[in-house]
Amino acid sequence: MTAEFRNQVIRVMRSGRGGGFTIVELVITIAILGLLAAVIGPRFVGRDAFASRGFYDEAQSVVRYAQKTAVAWRRPVFVCVTATAVSAGTVSGCGTLLVHPVTGTALTTTAPSGVTLTPTSFGFDGAGRPNPNAQVTIAIASTIAGDPARQIVVEAETGYVRP
């Protein structure tokens, strides 16, 4: 070791400033982490809002699939909305449900707890237009904290399904 390097090491050791953090830096870092955990943590624990959004996406998919099936088959397909479920079928009242293309089960989705729908029934004609020929709105209400009310709108002339 050279004398100059040894003197620098001794100076650093005497100054008390090794290479660690000061207590102030540690306290501020812990406080920031605690604040972030308090704000962001509950969003990951409560899954109800995520389940509600997932149901909304599935319900929208059921309606879109019904419209696309009516166009592909060139015959009427019906959508039945109860207070807790959205279904698509080949007869009025959804007595015979369409089959999910992947799972092979009935094409229906059920609302999670705290989510309700405005009951309605309508159909798509062979051209994909809603029958009766009017705009259809499916309202989805939620009692889950922080979860907004949503709606699915089916346009009158085109049958376009939009949020």
DSSP file (Angstrom, degrees, kcal/mol; ACC not computed):
  #  RESIDUE AA STRUCTURE BP1 BP2  ACC     N-H-->O    O-->H-N    N-H-->O    O-->H-N    TCO  KAPPA ALPHA  PHI   PSI    X-CA   Y-CA   Z-CA
    1    1 A M              0   0    0      0, 0.0     2,-0.1     0, 0.0     0, 0.0   0.000 360.0 360.0 360.0 137.2    0.0    0.0    0.0
    2    2 A T     >  -     0   0    0      1,-0.1     4,-2.1     4,-0.0     5,-0.2  -0.456 360.0-118.4 -79.9 158.4    1.3    3.4   -0.8
    3    3 A A  H  > S+     0   0    0      1,-0.2     4,-2.0     2,-0.2     5,-0.1   0.868 113.3  53.2 -65.3 -37.4    1.4    6.0    1.9
    4    4 A E  H  > S+     0   0    0      2,-0.2     4,-1.8     1,-0.2    -1,-0.2   0.924 110.0  46.7 -65.8 -44.2   -1.0    8.3    0.1
    5    5 A F  H  > S+     0   0    0      1,-0.2     4,-2.2     2,-0.2    -2,-0.2   0.899 111.5  52.3 -64.0 -40.9   -3.7    5.6   -0.2
    6    6 A R  H  X S+     0   0    0     -4,-2.1     4,-2.1     1,-0.2    -1,-0.2   0.879 108.0  51.3 -63.7 -38.2   -3.2    4.6    3.4
    7    7 A N  H  X S+     0   0    0     -4,-2.0     4,-2.2     2,-0.2    -1,-0.2   0.873 108.5  51.3 -66.7 -37.3   -3.7    8.2    4.5
    8    8 A Q  H  X S+     0   0    0     -4,-1.8     4,-2.3     2,-0.2    -2,-0.2   0.917 109.7  49.9 -65.4 -42.7   -7.0    8.4    2.4
    9    9 A V  H  X S+     0   0    0     -4,-2.2     4,-2.2     1,-0.2    -2,-0.2   0.913 111.2  49.0 -62.0 -42.9   -8.3    5.2    4.1
   10   10 A I  H  X S+     0   0    0     -4,-2.1     4,-2.1     2,-0.2    -1,-0.2   0.898 109.9  51.6 -64.6 -40.5   -7.5    6.6    7.5
   11   11 A R  H  X S+     0   0    0     -4,-2.2     4,-1.8     2,-0.2    -2,-0.2   0.915 110.9  47.9 -62.0 -43.6   -9.2    9.9    6.7
   12   12 A V  H  X>S+     0   0    0     -4,-2.3     5,-0.7     1,-0.2     4,-0.7   0.909 112.1  49.2 -65.0 -41.4  -12.4    8.1    5.6
   13   13 A M  H ><5S+     0   0    0     -4,-2.2     3,-0.5     1,-0.2    -1,-0.2   0.875 112.1  48.2 -67.0 -36.8  -12.4    5.9    8.7
   14   14 A R  H 3<5S+     0   0    0     -4,-2.1    -1,-0.2     1,-0.2    -2,-0.2   0.812 103.5  61.0 -73.1 -29.5  -12.0    8.9   11.0
   15   15 A S  H 3<5S-     0   0    0     -4,-1.8    -1,-0.2    -5,-0.2    -2,-0.2   0.690 102.1-130.8 -73.4 -15.8  -14.7   10.9    9.3
   16   16 A G  T <<5S+     0   0    0     -4,-0.7     2,-1.0    -3,-0.5    -3,-0.1   0.495  73.7 118.0  81.1   1.7  -17.3    8.3   10.2
   17   17 A R      < +     0   0    0     -5,-0.7    -1,-0.1     1,-0.2    -2,-0.1  -0.690  31.3 155.5-103.6  77.2  -18.6    8.3    6.6
   18   18 A G        -     0   0    0     -2,-1.0    -1,-0.2    -5,-0.1    -3,-0.0   0.912  66.4 -74.4 -68.9 -97.6  -17.9    4.7    5.6
   19   19 A G  S    S+     0   0    0      2,-0.1    -2,-0.1     0, 0.0     2,-0.1   0.233  94.9 102.1-150.8  10.9  -20.2    3.6    2.8
   20   20 A G  S    S-     0   0    0      1,-0.1     2,-0.3     0, 0.0     0, 0.0  -0.177  72.8 -88.4 -94.0-173.2  -23.5    3.0    4.5
   21   21 A F        -     0   0    0      1,-0.1     2,-0.1    -2,-0.1    -1,-0.1  -0.654  36.6-118.6 -94.5 151.9  -26.7    5.0    4.8
   22   22 A T     >  -     0   0    0     -2,-0.3     4,-2.0     1,-0.1     5,-0.2  -0.460  28.6-110.3 -81.2 163.5  -27.5    7.6    7.4
   23   23 A I  H  > S+     0   0    0      1,-0.2     4,-2.3     2,-0.2     5,-0.2   0.843 118.7  55.9 -63.3 -33.7  -30.4    7.1    9.8
   24   24 A V  H  > S+     0   0    0      2,-0.2     4,-2.3     1,-0.2    -1,-0.2   0.916 106.6  49.2 -65.3 -43.7  -32.3   10.0    8.1
   25   25 A E  H  > S+     0   0    0      1,-0.2     4,-2.1     2,-0.2    -2,-0.2   0.909 112.2  48.5 -62.6 -41.8  -32.0    8.3    4.7
   26   26 A L  H  X S+     0   0    0     -4,-2.0     4,-2.4     2,-0.2    -2,-0.2   0.914 111.2  49.4 -64.8 -43.3  -33.2    5.0    6.1
   27   27 A V  H  X S+     0   0    0     -4,-2.3     4,-2.4     2,-0.2    -2,-0.2   0.916 112.0  48.1 -63.6 -43.9  -36.2    6.6    7.9
   28   28 A I  H  X S+     0   0    0     -4,-2.3     4,-2.3     2,-0.2    -1,-0.2   0.914 112.2  49.4 -64.0 -42.6  -37.3    8.5    4.8
   29   29 A T  H  X S+     0   0    0     -4,-2.1     4,-2.3    -5,-0.2    -2,-0.2   0.923 112.5  47.0 -62.8 -44.8  -37.0    5.4    2.6
   30   30 A I  H  X S+     0   0    0     -4,-2.4     4,-2.4     1,-0.2    -1,-0.2   0.890 111.3  52.1 -64.9 -39.3  -39.1    3.3    5.1
   31   31 A A  H  X S+     0   0    0     -4,-2.4     4,-2.2     2,-0.2    -2,-0.2   0.912 110.3  47.8 -63.6 -42.6  -41.7    6.1    5.4
   32   32 A I  H  X S+     0   0    0     -4,-2.3     4,-2.4     2,-0.2    -2,-0.2   0.922 112.5  48.8 -64.9 -44.0  -42.1    6.2    1.6
   33   33 A L  H  X S+     0   0    0     -4,-2.3     4,-2.3     1,-0.2    -2,-0.2   0.896 111.2  50.6 -62.7 -40.5  -42.4    2.4    1.3
   34   34 A G  H  X S+     0   0    0     -4,-2.4     4,-2.0     2,-0.2    -1,-0.2   0.900 110.1  49.6 -63.9 -41.0  -45.0    2.4    4.1
   35   35 A L  H  X S+     0   0    0     -4,-2.2     4,-1.8     2,-0.2     5,-0.2   0.917 111.4  48.6 -64.2 -44.3  -47.0    5.1    2.4
   36   36 A L  H  X>S+     0   0    0     -4,-2.4     4,-2.9     1,-0.2     5,-0.5   0.905 110.9  50.7 -62.2 -41.8  -46.9    3.2   -0.9
   37   37 A A  H  X5S+     0   0    0     -4,-2.3     4,-1.5     1,-0.2    -1,-0.2   0.880 110.1  50.3 -64.0 -38.2  -48.0    0.0    0.8
   38   38 A A  H  <5S+     0   0    0     -4,-2.0    -1,-0.2    -5,-0.2    -2,-0.2   0.843 118.7  37.3 -69.8 -33.1  -50.9    1.7    2.5
   39   39 A V  H  <5S+     0   0    0     -4,-1.8     4,-0.3    -5,-0.1    -2,-0.2   0.906 128.3  29.5 -85.6 -44.9  -52.2    3.3   -0.8
   40   40 A I  H >X5S+     0   0    0     -4,-2.9     3,-1.0    -5,-0.2     4,-0.7   0.796 103.9  75.2 -89.4 -30.6  -51.5    0.5   -3.3
   41   41 A G  H >X<S+     0   0    0     -4,-1.5     3,-1.4    -5,-0.5     4,-1.2   0.882  90.3  54.5 -53.0 -49.7  -51.8   -2.6   -1.1
   42   42 A P  H 3> S+     0   0    0      0, 0.0     4,-2.3     0, 0.0    -1,-0.3   0.778  99.2  64.0 -60.7 -25.1  -55.7   -2.7   -0.8
   43   43 A R  H <4 S+     0   0    0     -3,-1.0    -2,-0.2    -4,-0.3    -3,-0.1   0.811 106.8  43.0 -67.6 -27.6  -56.0   -2.6   -4.5
   44   44 A F  H << S+     0   0    0     -3,-1.4    -1,-0.2    -4,-0.7    -3,-0.1   0.708 113.7  50.7 -89.9 -21.3  -54.3   -6.0   -4.7
   45   45 A V  H  < S+     0   0    0     -4,-1.2     2,-0.7     1,-0.1    -2,-0.2   0.912  98.3  68.8 -81.8 -44.9  -56.2   -7.5   -1.8
   46   46 A G     <  +     0   0    0     -4,-2.3     4,-0.3     1,-0.2     3,-0.1  -0.664  54.7 172.4 -80.0 113.9  -59.7   -6.6   -2.9
   47   47 A R     >  +     0   0    0     -2,-0.7     4,-2.4     1,-0.1     5,-0.2   0.472  54.7  91.8-100.2  -3.3  -60.6   -8.7   -5.9
   48   48 A D  H  > S+     0   0    0      1,-0.2     4,-2.3     2,-0.2     5,-0.1   0.897  86.5  49.3 -61.4 -42.4  -64.3   -7.8   -6.2
   49   49 A A  H  > S+     0   0    0      1,-0.2     4,-2.1     2,-0.2    -1,-0.2   0.873 111.5  50.1 -65.8 -36.1  -63.7   -4.9   -8.6
   50   50 A F  H  > S+     0   0    0     -4,-0.3     4,-2.3     2,-0.2    -2,-0.2   0.903 110.3  50.0 -67.1 -40.4  -61.5   -7.1  -10.8
   51   51 A A  H  X S+     0   0    0     -4,-2.4     4,-2.3     2,-0.2    -2,-0.2   0.884 109.8  51.8 -64.4 -38.5  -64.2   -9.7  -10.8
   52   52 A S  H  X S+     0   0    0     -4,-2.3     4,-2.2     2,-0.2    -2,-0.2   0.923 110.9  46.4 -64.2 -44.7  -66.8   -7.1  -11.8
   53   53 A R  H  X S+     0   0    0     -4,-2.1     4,-2.3     1,-0.2    -2,-0.2   0.886 111.3  52.8 -65.6 -38.0  -64.7   -5.8  -14.7
   54   54 A G  H  X S+     0   0    0     -4,-2.3     4,-2.2     2,-0.2    -1,-0.2   0.900 108.6  49.7 -62.9 -41.0  -64.1   -9.4  -15.8
   55   55 A F  H  X S+     0   0    0     -4,-2.3     4,-3.1     2,-0.2     5,-0.2   0.919 108.7  53.0 -63.4 -43.2  -67.8  -10.1  -15.8
   56   56 A Y  H  X S+     0   0    0     -4,-2.2     4,-2.3     1,-0.2    -2,-0.2   0.923 110.3  47.2 -57.7 -45.8  -68.4   -6.9  -17.9
   57   57 A D  H  X S+     0   0    0     -4,-2.3     4,-1.8     2,-0.2    -1,-0.2   0.901 113.6  48.1 -63.7 -41.0  -65.9   -8.0  -20.5
   58   58 A E  H  X S+     0   0    0     -4,-2.2     4,-2.3     2,-0.2    -2,-0.2   0.907 110.8  50.8 -66.0 -41.8  -67.4  -11.5  -20.6
   59   59 A A  H  X S+     0   0    0     -4,-3.1     4,-2.0     1,-0.2    -2,-0.2   0.911 110.1  49.9 -63.0 -41.6  -71.0  -10.1  -20.9
   60   60 A Q  H  X S+     0   0    0     -4,-2.3     4,-2.3    -5,-0.2    -1,-0.2   0.882 109.9  51.7 -63.3 -37.8  -69.8   -7.9  -23.8
   61   61 A S  H  X S+     0   0    0     -4,-1.8     4,-2.8     2,-0.2    -2,-0.2   0.880 106.5  53.3 -66.9 -38.6  -68.2  -10.9  -25.5
   62   62 A V  H  X S+     0   0    0     -4,-2.3     4,-2.2     2,-0.2    -2,-0.2   0.930 111.3  46.0 -61.7 -44.7  -71.4  -13.0  -25.2
   63   63 A V  H  X S+     0   0    0     -4,-2.0     4,-2.1     2,-0.2    -2,-0.2   0.917 114.2  47.8 -65.7 -43.1  -73.4  -10.2  -26.9
   64   64 A R  H  X S+     0   0    0     -4,-2.3     4,-2.6     1,-0.2     5,-0.2   0.909 111.2  50.8 -63.5 -41.4  -70.8   -9.8  -29.6
   65   65 A Y  H  X S+     0   0    0     -4,-2.8     4,-2.5     1,-0.2    -1,-0.2   0.891 108.7  52.2 -64.8 -38.2  -70.6  -13.5  -30.2
   66   66 A A  H  X S+     0   0    0     -4,-2.2     4,-2.1    -5,-0.2    -1,-0.2   0.923 111.1  47.3 -62.4 -43.3  -74.4  -13.7  -30.5
   67   67 A Q  H  X S+     0   0    0     -4,-2.1     4,-1.7     1,-0.2    -2,-0.2   0.921 113.5  47.1 -64.8 -44.1  -74.3  -10.9  -33.1
   68   68 A K  H  X S+     0   0    0     -4,-2.6     4,-2.5     1,-0.2    -1,-0.2   0.867 111.2  52.1 -66.4 -36.4  -71.5  -12.5  -35.1
   69   69 A T  H  X S+     0   0    0     -4,-2.5     4,-2.8     2,-0.2     5,-0.3   0.898 106.3  53.7 -67.0 -40.3  -73.3  -15.9  -35.0
   70   70 A A  H  X>S+     0   0    0     -4,-2.1     4,-1.2     1,-0.2     5,-1.1   0.904 112.3  44.8 -60.2 -41.1  -76.5  -14.4  -36.3
   71   71 A V  H  <5S+     0   0    0     -4,-1.7    -2,-0.2     2,-0.2    -1,-0.2   0.928 114.9  47.6 -68.1 -45.1  -74.5  -13.0  -39.3
   72   72 A A  H  <5S+     0   0    0     -4,-2.5    -2,-0.2     1,-0.2    -1,-0.2   0.891 121.0  35.8 -65.4 -40.4  -72.6  -16.2  -39.9
   73   73 A W  H  <5S-     0   0    0     -4,-2.8    -1,-0.2     2,-0.2    -2,-0.2   0.610  99.3-136.5 -87.6 -13.2  -75.7  -18.4  -39.7
   74   74 A R  T  <5S+     0   0    0     -4,-1.2    52,-0.3    52,-0.3    -3,-0.2   0.890  70.9  96.6  54.2  43.7  -78.0  -15.8  -41.4
   75   75 A R  S   <S-     0   0    0     -5,-1.1    -1,-0.2    -6,-0.2    -2,-0.2  -0.970  84.0 -72.5-151.9 163.1  -80.7  -16.5  -38.9
   76   76 A P        -     0   0    0      0, 0.0     2,-0.4     0, 0.0    49,-0.2  -0.259  39.5-173.6 -64.0 141.7  -81.9  -15.0  -35.6
   77   77 A V  E     -A  124   0A   0     47,-1.8    47,-3.3    48,-0.1     2,-0.3  -0.993  14.9-142.8-131.8 139.6  -79.9  -15.4  -32.4
   78   78 A F  E     -AB 123  89A   0     11,-3.1    11,-2.7    -2,-0.4     2,-0.5  -0.786   6.9-154.7-112.1 147.1  -81.3  -14.1  -29.1
   79   79 A V  E     -AB 122  88A   0     43,-3.5    43,-2.2    -2,-0.3     2,-0.5  -0.981  10.7-166.1-118.6 126.5  -79.7  -12.5  -26.1
   80   80 A C  E     -AB 121  87A   0      7,-2.4     7,-2.5    -2,-0.5     2,-0.5  -0.959   1.8-169.6-116.9 125.5  -81.4  -12.9  -22.7
   81   81 A V  E     +AB 120  86A   0     39,-3.0    39,-1.6    -2,-0.5     5,-0.2  -0.961   8.0 176.9-116.7 118.5  -80.3  -10.6  -19.8
   82   82 A T        -     0   0    0      3,-2.5    35,-0.1    -2,-0.5    38,-0.0  -0.423  52.0 -87.2-102.7-174.0  -81.6  -11.4  -16.3
   83   83 A A  S    S+     0   0    0      1,-0.2    34,-1.7    -2,-0.2     3,-0.1   0.712 126.3  21.1 -68.0 -18.5  -80.7   -9.6  -13.1
   84   84 A T  S    S+     0   0    0     32,-0.2    27,-3.6     1,-0.1     2,-0.3   0.416 120.6  43.0-130.8   0.6  -77.6  -11.8  -12.7
   85   85 A A  E     - C   0 110A   0     25,-0.2    -3,-2.5    32,-0.0     2,-0.4  -0.986  51.1-148.3-150.6 157.3  -76.7  -13.4  -16.1
   86   86 A V  E     +BC  81 109A   0     23,-2.2    23,-2.2    -2,-0.3     2,-0.3  -0.999  28.4 173.4-125.7 127.4  -76.3  -12.8  -19.8
   87   87 A S  E     -BC  80 108A   0     -7,-2.5    -7,-2.4    -2,-0.4     2,-0.4  -0.909  21.0-149.7-132.9 158.5  -77.0  -15.7  -22.2
   88   88 A A  E     +B   79   0A   0     19,-1.8    10,-2.9    -2,-0.3    19,-0.3  -0.997  25.7 163.0-130.4 134.5  -77.2  -16.2  -25.9
   89   89 A G  E     -BD  78  97A   0    -11,-2.7   -11,-3.1    -2,-0.4     8,-0.3  -0.876  45.9-118.6-144.7 175.7  -79.5  -18.8  -27.6
   90   90 A T  S    S+     0   0    0      6,-2.7     2,-0.3    -2,-0.3     7,-0.1   0.549  94.5  51.4 -96.0  -9.9  -81.1  -19.9  -30.8
   91   91 A V  S >  S-     0   0    0      5,-0.6     3,-2.1   -13,-0.1     4,-0.2  -0.922  98.8 -87.2-126.3 155.0  -84.7  -19.5  -29.7
   92   92 A S  T 3  S+     0   0    0     -2,-0.3     3,-0.4     1,-0.3    -2,-0.1  -0.316 117.5  28.1 -58.1 136.7  -86.6  -16.7  -28.0
   93   93 A G  T 3  S-     0   0    0      1,-0.2    -1,-0.3    29,-0.1   -13,-0.1   0.407 117.8 -98.1  87.7  -1.5  -86.2  -16.8  -24.3
   94   94 A C  S <  S+     0   0    0     -3,-2.1    -1,-0.2     2,-0.1     3,-0.2   0.848  73.2 149.9  58.0  39.4  -82.8  -18.5  -24.6
   95   95 A G  S    S+     0   0    0     -3,-0.4     2,-0.6    -4,-0.2    -1,-0.1   0.866  72.6  41.7 -67.1 -35.8  -84.3  -22.0  -24.1
   96   96 A T  S    S-     0   0    0     -5,-0.2    -6,-2.7    -4,-0.0    -5,-0.6  -0.932  89.5-152.5-114.4 107.5  -81.6  -23.5  -26.3
   97   97 A L  B     -D   89   0A   0     -2,-0.6    -8,-0.3    -8,-0.3    11,-0.1  -0.453  16.3-111.8 -82.2 149.8  -78.3  -21.8  -25.6
   98   98 A L        -     0   0    0    -10,-2.9     9,-3.0     9,-0.3     2,-0.4  -0.340  37.0-112.0 -67.6 160.1  -75.4  -21.3  -28.0
   99   99 A V  B     -F  106   0B   0      7,-0.2     7,-0.2     8,-0.1     6,-0.1  -0.825  25.6-112.2-101.5 135.7  -72.3  -23.3  -27.3
  100  100 A H     >  -     0   0    0      5,-3.9     4,-1.6    -2,-0.4     7,-0.0  -0.457  25.1-135.2 -62.9 130.5  -69.0  -21.6  -26.2
  101  101 A P  T  4 S+     0   0    0      0, 0.0    -1,-0.1     0, 0.0    -2,-0.0   0.743  96.6  30.6 -65.3 -23.8  -66.5  -22.1  -29.0
  102  102 A V  T  4 S+     0   0    0      3,-0.1    -2,-0.0     1,-0.0    -3,-0.0   0.873 128.5  31.5-100.1 -50.3  -63.6  -23.1  -26.8
  103  103 A T  T  4 S-     0   0    0      2,-0.1     3,-0.1     1,-0.0    -4,-0.0   0.727  89.9-134.1 -86.1 -21.8  -65.1  -24.8  -23.7
  104  104 A G     <  +     0   0    0     -4,-1.6     2,-0.1     1,-0.3     3,-0.1   0.550  64.7 122.9  79.1   6.4  -68.1  -26.4  -25.4
  105  105 A T  S    S-     0   0    0      1,-0.2    -5,-3.9    -6,-0.1    -1,-0.3  -0.441  75.9 -68.0 -93.7 172.2  -70.3  -25.3  -22.5
  106  106 A A  B     -F   99   0B   0     -7,-0.2     2,-1.5    -2,-0.1    -7,-0.2  -0.309  51.8-113.7 -60.1 140.5  -73.5  -23.1  -22.7
  107  107 A L  S    S+     0   0    0     -9,-3.0   -19,-1.8   -19,-0.3     2,-0.3  -0.614  72.7 114.3 -82.9  89.7  -72.7  -19.5  -23.7
  108  108 A T  E     -C   87   0A   0     -2,-1.5     2,-0.4   -21,-0.2   -21,-0.2  -0.982  46.2-155.8-151.6 153.9  -73.7  -17.7  -20.6
  109  109 A T  E     -C   86   0A   0    -23,-2.2   -23,-2.2    -2,-0.3     2,-0.4  -0.999  11.5-145.3-136.8 140.9  -71.9  -15.6  -17.9
  110  110 A T  E     -C   85   0A   0     -2,-0.4   -25,-0.2   -25,-0.2   -51,-0.0  -0.867  20.5-117.3-111.5 137.3  -73.0  -15.0  -14.4
  111  111 A A        -     0   0    0    -27,-3.6     3,-0.1    -2,-0.4   -59,-0.1  -0.394  28.9-120.1 -70.6 143.0  -72.5  -11.8  -12.4
  112  112 A P    >   -     0   0    0      0, 0.0     3,-1.7     0, 0.0    -1,-0.1  -0.269  49.7 -67.3 -73.4 170.2  -70.4  -11.8   -9.3
  113  113 A S  T 3  S+     0   0    0      1,-0.2     3,-0.1    29,-0.0   -61,-0.1  -0.342 123.5  27.1 -59.4 134.6  -71.7  -10.8   -5.9
  114  114 A G  T 3  S+     0   0    0      1,-0.2    29,-2.7    -3,-0.1     2,-0.5   0.389  99.0 103.0  93.6  -2.2  -72.6   -7.1   -5.8
  115  115 A V  E <   +G  142   0C   0     -3,-1.7     2,-0.3    27,-0.2    -1,-0.2  -0.954  44.5 176.7-118.3 130.6  -73.3   -6.7   -9.5
  116  116 A T  E     -G  141   0C   0     25,-2.5    25,-2.8    -2,-0.5     2,-0.3  -0.930  13.1-149.6-130.4 156.2  -76.7   -6.6  -11.0
  117  117 A L  E     -G  140   0C   0    -34,-1.7    23,-0.2    -2,-0.3   -32,-0.0  -0.819  26.0-110.0-120.0 160.0  -78.1   -6.0  -14.5
  118  118 A T        -     0   0    0     21,-1.7    21,-0.2    -2,-0.3   -35,-0.0  -0.828  45.3-120.7 -86.7 114.2  -81.2   -4.5  -16.0
  119  119 A P        +     0   0    0      0, 0.0     2,-0.3     0, 0.0   -37,-0.2  -0.297  50.7 143.4 -61.5 136.1  -83.2   -7.5  -17.3
  120  120 A T  E     -A   81   0A   0    -39,-1.6   -39,-3.0     2,-0.0     2,-0.4  -0.967  31.8-151.2-162.1 159.4  -84.0   -7.3  -21.1
  121  121 A S  E     +A   80   0A   0     -2,-0.3     2,-0.3   -41,-0.2   -41,-0.2  -0.999  24.6 149.3-139.0 140.8  -84.2   -9.6  -24.0
  122  122 A F  E     -A   79   0A   0    -43,-2.2   -43,-3.5    -2,-0.4     2,-0.3  -0.955  26.0-137.2-157.3 171.3  -83.6   -9.0  -27.7
  123  123 A G  E     -AE  78 131A   0      8,-2.0     8,-3.5    -2,-0.3     2,-0.4  -0.875  10.9-128.1-132.5 166.4  -82.4  -10.7  -30.8
  124  124 A F  E     -AE  77 130A   0    -47,-3.3   -47,-1.8    -2,-0.3     2,-0.0  -0.955  25.7-138.1-111.1 135.0  -80.2  -10.2  -33.8
  125  125 A D    >   -     0   0    0      4,-2.7     3,-2.3    -2,-0.4   -50,-0.2  -0.228  40.7 -84.3 -80.6-179.5  -81.6  -10.8  -37.2
  126  126 A G  T 3  S+     0   0    0      1,-0.3   -52,-0.3   -52,-0.3   -51,-0.1   0.659 130.6  54.5 -62.2 -16.7  -79.6  -12.6  -40.0
  127  127 A A  T 3  S-     0   0    0      2,-0.1    -1,-0.3   -53,-0.1   -56,-0.1   0.420 120.2-107.2 -95.5   0.0  -77.9   -9.3  -40.9
  128  128 A G  S <  S+     0   0    0     -3,-2.3    -2,-0.1     1,-0.3   -57,-0.1   0.562  74.8 135.8  87.9   8.6  -76.7   -8.8  -37.3
  129  129 A R        -     0   0    0      1,-0.1    -4,-2.7   -59,-0.1    -1,-0.3  -0.661  61.0-105.5 -88.7 146.0  -79.1   -5.9  -36.5
  130  130 A P  E     -E  124   0A   0      0, 0.0    -6,-0.3     0, 0.0    -1,-0.1  -0.417  37.8-116.0 -68.9 146.0  -80.9   -5.9  -33.2
  131  131 A N  E    S+E  123   0A   0     -8,-3.5    -8,-2.0     2,-0.2     2,-0.2  -0.982 105.1  45.6-125.1 115.8  -84.6   -6.9  -33.3
  132  132 A P  S    S-     0   0    0      0, 0.0     2,-2.6     0, 0.0    -9,-0.0   0.399 107.9-117.6 -70.3 155.0  -86.6   -4.8  -32.5
  133  133 A N  S    S+     0   0    0     -2,-0.2     2,-0.3    -4,-0.1    -2,-0.2  -0.402  78.3 101.0 -73.2  75.9  -84.7   -2.3  -34.6
  134  134 A A  S    S-     0   0    0     -2,-2.6     2,-0.1    22,-0.2    20,-0.0  -0.978  83.1 -83.0-152.3 157.3  -83.7    0.1  -31.8
  135  135 A Q        -     0   0    0     -2,-0.3     2,-0.4    18,-0.0    20,-0.2  -0.438  44.3-151.5 -64.4 135.2  -80.7    0.8  -29.8
  136  136 A V  E     - H   0 154C   0     18,-2.2    18,-3.2    -2,-0.1     2,-0.5  -0.932   9.4-167.0-113.2 132.8  -80.4   -1.6  -26.9
  137  137 A T  E     - H   0 153C   0     -2,-0.4     2,-0.7    16,-0.2    16,-0.2  -0.981   7.1-162.1-122.6 125.8  -78.6   -0.7  -23.6
  138  138 A I  E     - H   0 152C   0     14,-3.1    14,-2.3    -2,-0.5     2,-0.4  -0.927  16.4-153.3-104.7 112.7  -77.7   -3.3  -21.0
  139  139 A A  E     - H   0 151C   0     -2,-0.7   -21,-1.7    12,-0.2     2,-0.5  -0.731   7.3-164.4 -91.9 132.5  -77.0   -1.5  -17.7
  140  140 A I  E     -GH 117 150C   0     10,-3.2    10,-2.7    -2,-0.4     2,-0.3  -0.964   8.4-170.7-119.4 114.8  -74.7   -3.0  -15.2
  141  141 A A  E     -G  116   0C   0    -25,-2.8   -25,-2.5    -2,-0.5     2,-0.4  -0.766   1.6-163.0-105.9 151.1  -74.8   -1.6  -11.7
  142  142 A S  E     -G  115   0C   0     -2,-0.3   -27,-0.2   -27,-0.2   -28,-0.1  -0.993  24.3-167.6-136.9 140.3  -72.4   -2.4   -8.9
  143  143 A T        +     0   0    0    -29,-2.7     2,-0.3    -2,-0.4   -28,-0.1   0.280  58.6 117.3-102.1   7.3  -72.5   -2.0   -5.1
  144  144 A I  S >  S-     0   0    0    -30,-0.4     3,-2.0     1,-0.1    -2,-0.1  -0.599  77.9-103.6 -78.4 132.7  -68.7   -2.7   -4.9
  145  145 A A  T 3  S+     0   0    0     -2,-0.3   -96,-0.1     1,-0.3    -1,-0.1  -0.335 102.9   6.6 -59.7 128.1  -66.7    0.2   -3.5
  146  146 A G  T 3  S+     0   0    0      1,-0.2    -1,-0.3    -2,-0.1    -2,-0.0   0.460  97.1 123.1  80.6   1.9  -64.9    2.0   -6.2
  147  147 A D    <   -     0   0    0     -3,-2.0    -1,-0.2    -5,-0.0    -5,-0.2  -0.864  54.7-140.4 -99.5 119.5  -66.5    0.0   -9.0
  148  148 A P        -     0   0    0      0, 0.0     2,-0.2     0, 0.0    -4,-0.1  -0.309  20.9-101.2 -77.4 159.7  -68.3    2.2  -11.6
  149  149 A A        -     0   0    0     -8,-0.1     2,-0.3    -7,-0.1    -8,-0.2  -0.555  45.8-167.0 -72.3 144.3  -71.6    1.5  -13.2
  150  150 A R  E     -H  140   0C   0    -10,-2.7   -10,-3.2    -2,-0.2     2,-0.3  -0.816  10.0-159.6-129.8 168.4  -71.1    0.2  -16.8
  151  151 A Q  E     -H  139   0C   0     12,-0.5     2,-0.5    -2,-0.3   -12,-0.2  -0.996  12.9-145.8-149.1 153.3  -73.2   -0.3  -19.9
  152  152 A I  E     -H  138   0C   0    -14,-2.3   -14,-3.1    -2,-0.3     2,-0.4  -0.987  22.1-161.9-117.3 125.7  -73.2   -2.3  -23.1
  153  153 A V  E     -HI 137 162C   0      9,-3.1     9,-3.0    -2,-0.5     2,-0.6  -0.919   9.3-161.9-114.5 132.7  -74.8   -0.6  -26.0
  154  154 A V  E     -HI 136 161C   0    -18,-3.2   -18,-2.2    -2,-0.4     7,-0.2  -0.961  25.9-128.7-111.1 117.3  -76.0   -2.3  -29.2
  155  155 A E     >  -     0   0    0      5,-2.7     4,-1.2    -2,-0.6   -21,-0.1  -0.326  12.3-130.2 -68.5 147.2  -76.4    0.2  -32.1
  156  156 A A  T  4 S+     0   0    0      1,-0.2   -22,-0.2     2,-0.2    -1,-0.1   0.947  95.9  30.7 -66.1 -55.5  -79.8    0.1  -33.9
  157  157 A E  T  4 S+     0   0    0      1,-0.1    -1,-0.2   -28,-0.1    -2,-0.0   0.813 131.8  28.0 -79.9 -31.5  -78.8   -0.1  -37.6
  158  158 A T  T  4 S-     0   0    0      2,-0.1    -2,-0.2   -29,-0.1    -1,-0.1   0.709  89.0-130.3-106.2 -23.2  -75.5   -1.9  -37.5
  159  159 A G     <  +     0   0    0     -4,-1.2    -3,-0.1     1,-0.3     2,-0.1   0.570  46.3 166.0  79.5   9.1  -75.7   -4.1  -34.4
  160  160 A Y        -     0   0    0     -6,-0.1    -5,-2.7     1,-0.1     2,-0.6  -0.391  29.4-143.0 -61.7 130.4  -72.3   -2.8  -33.3
  161  161 A V  E     +I  154   0C   0     -7,-0.2    -7,-0.2    -2,-0.1    -1,-0.1  -0.868  31.1 163.6-100.4 121.0  -71.7   -3.7  -29.7
  162  162 A R  E      I  153   0C   0     -9,-3.0    -9,-3.1    -2,-0.6     0, 0.0  -0.914 360.0 360.0-135.0 160.3  -69.8   -1.0  -27.8
  163  163 A P              0   0    0      0, 0.0   -12,-0.5     0, 0.0    -9,-0.1   0.492 360.0 360.0 -71.5 360.0  -69.1   -0.1  -24.2
